[in-house]
């Protein structure tokens, strides 16, 4: 599986997890054409859950630390979370 396929799998797997929490009429299609941002199907909490899920899937499949969700957190809070710190606290 090449990198593109791995990334798409990470996205589709995260969509599958989010779909489990949504009513049937609100589920997302696993397709490159699916609108994720600005979609009427996802509220801000579900969108953030999707982003964190995609990030976690990419980190696991590529054995790296992505840090996107931590960056978003720091933008809104002014905190700088560290991947090596206690996951329940931000420095």
Backbone bond lengths (Angstrom), bond angles and torsions (degrees), N, CA, C in turn:
res aa  C-N    CA-C-N  psi(-1)  N-CA   C-N-CA  omega(-1)  CA-C   N-CA-C  phi
1 X - - - 1.451 - - 1.533 108.25 -
2 X 1.336 116.97 125.95 1.459 119.32 -179.99 1.531 110.87 -80.32
3 X 1.328 116.76 174.35 1.465 121.43 -175.60 1.524 112.51 -60.10
4 X 1.337 117.57 -41.31 1.463 120.69 179.13 1.526 110.39 -59.19
5 X 1.321 116.43 -46.08 1.462 120.42 179.97 1.525 111.30 -64.56
6 X 1.336 116.97 -36.99 1.460 120.85 178.13 1.525 110.73 -65.60
7 X 1.328 116.80 -41.86 1.467 120.88 179.34 1.531 109.53 -65.52
8 X 1.323 117.03 -45.31 1.462 120.08 179.84 1.529 110.70 -63.26
9 X 1.321 117.52 -37.95 1.463 120.71 176.60 1.525 110.11 -62.99
10 X 1.334 117.05 -41.89 1.466 121.34 178.25 1.526 110.59 -60.31
11 X 1.326 116.51 -42.21 1.469 121.00 179.45 1.525 110.36 -67.83
12 X 1.324 116.69 -47.77 1.466 120.26 -178.46 1.524 111.90 -64.24
13 X 1.334 117.54 -37.62 1.463 120.46 177.02 1.528 110.63 -63.82
14 X 1.327 116.99 -40.92 1.467 120.84 178.45 1.527 110.39 -66.83
15 X 1.327 117.36 -39.14 1.466 120.64 175.70 1.529 109.68 -61.25
16 X 1.326 117.12 -41.77 1.461 121.00 178.12 1.520 111.95 -59.29
17 X 1.324 116.62 -41.07 1.470 120.55 178.68 1.525 110.87 -67.02
18 X 1.319 117.52 -43.02 1.466 121.24 178.33 1.527 109.83 -64.21
19 X 1.327 116.88 -41.42 1.471 120.55 -179.66 1.524 112.06 -58.13
20 X 1.325 117.38 -30.42 1.466 120.73 178.58 1.528 111.68 -63.96
21 X 1.333 117.15 -23.33 1.465 121.53 -177.11 1.528 112.36 -98.73
22 X 1.329 117.10 -4.12 1.462 121.33 -176.31 1.525 110.88 -105.17
23 X 1.342 116.67 150.58 1.465 118.41 172.49 1.531 109.96 -65.48
24 X 1.324 117.98 155.06 1.473 121.10 -175.18 1.531 114.84 -52.88
25 X 1.315 117.91 -38.44 1.470 120.21 -178.62 1.527 112.99 -71.34
26 X 1.319 116.49 -10.76 1.460 120.77 -175.01 1.534 112.84 -109.55
27 X 1.319 118.25 -2.24 1.461 120.38 -176.28 1.528 111.73 -66.03
28 X 1.308 114.54 155.28 1.462 121.95 -178.56 1.518 110.23 -97.89
29 X 1.305 115.77 142.82 1.456 121.21 175.80 1.529 108.71 -79.48
30 X 1.310 116.51 141.25 1.474 120.99 176.02 1.522 107.64 -86.31
31 X 1.329 114.79 86.74 1.460 121.62 -175.93 1.524 109.30 -150.02
32 X 1.331 117.43 147.72 1.469 119.41 175.83 1.529 112.75 -62.23
33 X 1.328 117.54 -17.86 1.459 121.91 -179.42 1.526 113.54 -88.56
34 X 1.325 117.68 -4.33 1.460 121.00 -178.38 1.528 110.61 -69.17
35 X 1.325 115.25 128.38 1.469 121.72 177.55 1.524 107.82 -82.85
36 X 1.328 116.65 122.85 1.461 120.82 -178.91 1.522 111.76 -101.80
37 X 1.306 117.38 -41.20 1.462 121.64 -178.75 1.522 107.93 -101.36
38 X 1.328 115.82 127.50 1.451 120.24 -176.62 1.515 112.71 89.02
39 X 1.315 115.79 5.18 1.464 121.02 178.57 1.522 108.90 -78.03
40 X 1.308 116.31 142.24 1.463 120.24 175.49 1.525 111.42 -75.54
41 X 1.314 117.13 -8.40 1.466 121.06 -177.34 1.524 112.96 -82.69
42 X 1.327 117.07 -27.09 1.465 120.34 -176.75 1.518 111.05 -111.81
43 X 1.327 116.34 126.12 1.459 118.46 169.78 1.528 107.84 -82.66
44 X 1.305 117.20 177.34 1.469 120.43 -174.19 1.526 112.15 -62.94
45 X 1.319 117.77 -35.49 1.466 120.48 179.94 1.527 110.95 -67.89
46 X 1.325 117.35 -44.26 1.458 120.08 177.65 1.527 111.14 -65.62
47 X 1.322 117.02 -37.12 1.466 119.87 177.84 1.523 110.05 -63.26
48 X 1.323 117.20 -43.83 1.467 120.29 179.31 1.528 110.34 -65.17
49 X 1.329 117.29 -41.15 1.475 120.98 176.37 1.525 110.67 -59.97
50 X 1.329 116.32 -40.10 1.462 120.48 178.64 1.524 110.67 -64.47
51 X 1.324 117.32 -44.87 1.466 121.24 179.77 1.529 110.51 -61.41
52 X 1.325 116.14 -45.26 1.476 120.01 179.16 1.529 110.30 -64.09
53 X 1.327 116.96 -39.48 1.464 120.55 178.03 1.520 112.33 -63.96
54 X 1.328 116.25 -44.32 1.466 120.22 177.75 1.521 109.95 -61.97
55 X 1.327 115.87 -45.36 1.466 120.21 179.34 1.529 110.98 -58.31
56 X 1.320 117.09 -47.22 1.464 120.65 -179.64 1.522 112.05 -62.48
57 X 1.331 116.42 -40.93 1.462 120.22 179.04 1.525 111.30 -65.04
58 X 1.320 117.35 -41.25 1.468 120.91 178.43 1.522 110.26 -66.51
59 X 1.328 116.77 -42.58 1.470 119.93 178.59 1.523 110.79 -58.55
60 X 1.334 116.91 -44.79 1.469 120.52 -179.04 1.528 111.74 -68.05
61 X 1.323 117.14 -42.69 1.466 118.86 -175.64 1.528 112.69 -75.08
62 X 1.326 117.56 -24.22 1.463 120.61 -178.22 1.525 112.78 -112.10
63 X 1.339 117.32 2.72 1.455 122.95 178.47 1.529 111.57 51.05
64 X 1.337 115.13 55.66 1.465 120.52 178.35 1.507 110.20 -146.64
65 X 1.326 115.83 166.37 1.463 121.35 175.15 1.513 107.85 -101.47
66 X 1.306 116.80 123.60 1.455 123.06 -175.38 1.517 110.73 -88.95
67 X 1.331 117.14 -55.79 1.454 122.41 174.67 1.515 116.63 81.14
68 X 1.339 119.01 7.40 1.459 120.24 -177.85 1.522 111.72 -64.14
69 X 1.323 117.10 -46.57 1.462 120.29 -179.02 1.524 110.63 -62.55
70 X 1.326 117.61 -38.52 1.460 120.89 176.84 1.517 110.78 -63.80
71 X 1.327 116.75 -37.61 1.462 120.54 178.26 1.520 110.80 -65.14
72 X 1.328 117.06 -42.71 1.464 121.00 177.90 1.521 109.42 -62.11
73 X 1.335 116.96 -44.15 1.463 121.04 178.89 1.522 110.35 -57.72
74 X 1.321 117.41 -44.27 1.460 120.63 -177.18 1.527 111.82 -68.27
75 X 1.320 117.61 -31.09 1.469 120.24 177.66 1.519 110.25 -62.57
76 X 1.334 116.11 -41.81 1.459 120.02 -175.75 1.524 113.92 -84.38
77 X 1.324 117.14 -23.11 1.465 119.24 -175.80 1.520 113.63 -111.94
78 X 1.322 117.21 -17.68 1.455 119.82 -175.11 1.513 112.49 81.05
79 X 1.344 117.80 0.31 1.457 122.83 179.11 1.519 109.78 -88.46
80 X 1.299 115.39 158.06 1.457 120.17 173.85 1.506 108.26 -120.73
81 X 1.316 115.96 101.03 1.459 120.68 178.43 1.513 109.47 -77.80
82 X 1.292 116.69 142.97 1.453 121.83 179.32 1.518 109.02 -110.14
83 X 1.317 116.47 137.23 1.457 120.45 179.07 1.524 111.01 -64.17
84 X 1.335 117.01 -23.74 1.455 120.73 -177.97 1.519 112.21 -94.70
85 X 1.340 117.80 -2.45 1.450 120.23 -179.40 1.518 110.53 -86.45
86 X 1.307 116.56 174.86 1.449 122.31 175.90 1.527 107.52 -58.67
87 X 1.336 118.95 126.98 1.468 120.42 -176.60 1.523 113.70 -64.54
88 X 1.333 117.19 -15.02 1.467 120.50 179.49 1.508 113.26 -92.32
89 X 1.315 117.88 -2.20 1.456 120.94 -179.98 1.521 109.85 -134.96
90 X 1.320 115.36 153.31 1.458 121.18 175.56 1.511 107.48 -122.53
91 X 1.320 114.58 137.95 1.466 120.25 -178.22 1.508 110.73 -82.47
